[in-house]
């Protein structure tokens, strides 16, 4: 019986270090595989970022351009009234222009943050509400010219223009996107 125990001890003397060696090799290989996968992920992420950054910046530019174009003073300068048009009819033409601009830029939401897109929609809706409120406040028989003047007067302070806040927010997001890019170079 002593010989079986002695043989077992002798076998364990050789097997135990071999098992620890194999375990060590397995741990090193697992760590290396994990490191390689992370490196591949980082490479893909960097490549994706380099490819999507121009698209994202272009989307922010287009959305800011949209917000600039729907500012009431710009709308009044761009959308010419037709002869004999009433303020209510002109208001509908202004709103149609806003909606057309929005539909033209709707795909940009894919490239900007959800919060930014909500800000854009809010600016659009508030601008439409402002145009409606100014039109409803016009006296009976007012001309389109008077309506245009009322719009311009209402927008004397840029902070009264709904697009102002949304543009400010978008510029902040673009800065946050560009700062890490500048630091990476």
N, C-alpha and C positions, 0 to 999 in steps of 0.2 A: 504494500500500500504506500509505503514511503517512496518508492520509486515512481509511482504514478504522480504523486504530489510534487516530487522533485522535477519530473519531466514537465509537468504543468507549469511550474515556476520558471523553468528554463525557457519554455515556449513563450510564456508571457513576457520574459525579459526581451525577446526579439520582436514579438508581435506588438506589444504596447508602443514602443517607439515608432514602429512602422505605421500604426494606426494614427498616432499623433502627427506624423509626417504627412500622411495622406489627408488628414483633416486640415492641416495647415495649407497644403497645396490647394485643396478645394476652396478654402476661404480666400486665398490670394487670387485664384482664377475667378471666383464669383465677384470679388471686388473689381478686378480688371474688366470683366464683362459689363458691370454696372457703370464703370467709368467710361468705357467705350460707348455705351448706349447714351449716356449723358452728353458726351462729346458730339455724337451724331445729332442728338436733339438740339443742342446749342447751335450746331452748324445749320440745321434746317431752320431754326428760329431766326438766326441772323440773316439767312438768305431770304426768308419770307419777309422779314422786316424791311430789308433793302428793296424788295420788289413791291411791297404794299405801301411803303412810305410816300412815294410820289402820288399814288392813287388817293391816299388819305388826304394829303395836302391839297391836291386838286379838288377834292370834294369840299374841304373847308373853304377854299377859295370860291367855288361855285355857290355854296350856301351863303357866304358873306355877300357875294354879288347879288344873289336873290334878295337878301335882306336890304341891301342898299336900294335895289330897284323898286321895292315895295314901300319905301319911305314915302309918305304922302306928298311931300314937295317934289320928289322925283316923278311920282305917278302923274301929278298935275302937269308937270312939264313934258311928259312923254305921251300921255293919252289926251289927244286933242278932242275937244267936244265937237259934235256935229251941229250944224245950224238948227235952230228951233228945238234943241234938246233941253229937257227940263233937268233941274238938279237931281231928281230921283233917277232919271235915265242915265245921267252922267255918272252918278254913284254906282249904278249897276255896271257901267263900262269899266270903271276903276276896279271894282271887285272882280269882274271877269278877267281883267289883266293880272290881278294878284293870283287868282286861281290858275290861270294859264302858266304863269311863271312857276308856281309851286309844282304843278304837274310835270313841268319840264325838268324839274330838279328833284323829284321824289326819290329817284334811285340813289341819291347821295347819302341817304340815311344808312346805307349799308356800311359806309366808311367812317361815319362820325359816331360819337357816343350817343347812347339812348337819351341821356340828359340833354345833350346839345340839340338833338332832334326835337325833343319836347319843347325846348326853348324856341326853336324855329317855328313850330306849329303855333305856339302861344303868341309869338310876335305876329304871325299871319292873322290869327283870329282876332287879336286886339286891334290890329290895323283896320280890319274889316269892320269891327264894332265901332271904332272911332269914326270912320267914314259914314257909317249909318247914323250915328248919334249927331254928328255935325249936320247931316242932311235933314234929319228930323227936326233940328232946332232952327232950320231956315224958315223965314217968314213966307207966308203964302205969296206966290207970284215972284219969288226970288229968281234971279238969273243964274245960269251956270257960272258966269264970271264971279258973282257974289259968293257962290258956293266954293269956288276955287280960292277966293280970298279968305274965306272963313277957315278953310283947311290950312292954308299957309299961316294964318294968324295963330291957329291952335298949335302949330308946330314950331313956334318961335324958339322954344327951348328944346335942344336936341334930346334932353332927358324925357320929354313928353312924347317922343316917337317910340313906339313899341319895339322897333328893330334895334334900338340903341342898346338895350340890355342884352339881347341875344348876340349881337355882334361882339360886345365886350366879353361875354362868356366864351364865344368861339375863339376869339383871339387868345384868351387864357389857355384854352385847351391846346391850341397850336403851339403856344410857348412851352407847355409841358411836354409836348411831343418832341419839339426841336431841342430842348435843353439836354436831355439824355443823349441825343444823337451827337450834339456838339462835344459833349464830354467823352463820348466813345472814340472820337477821332483823335 
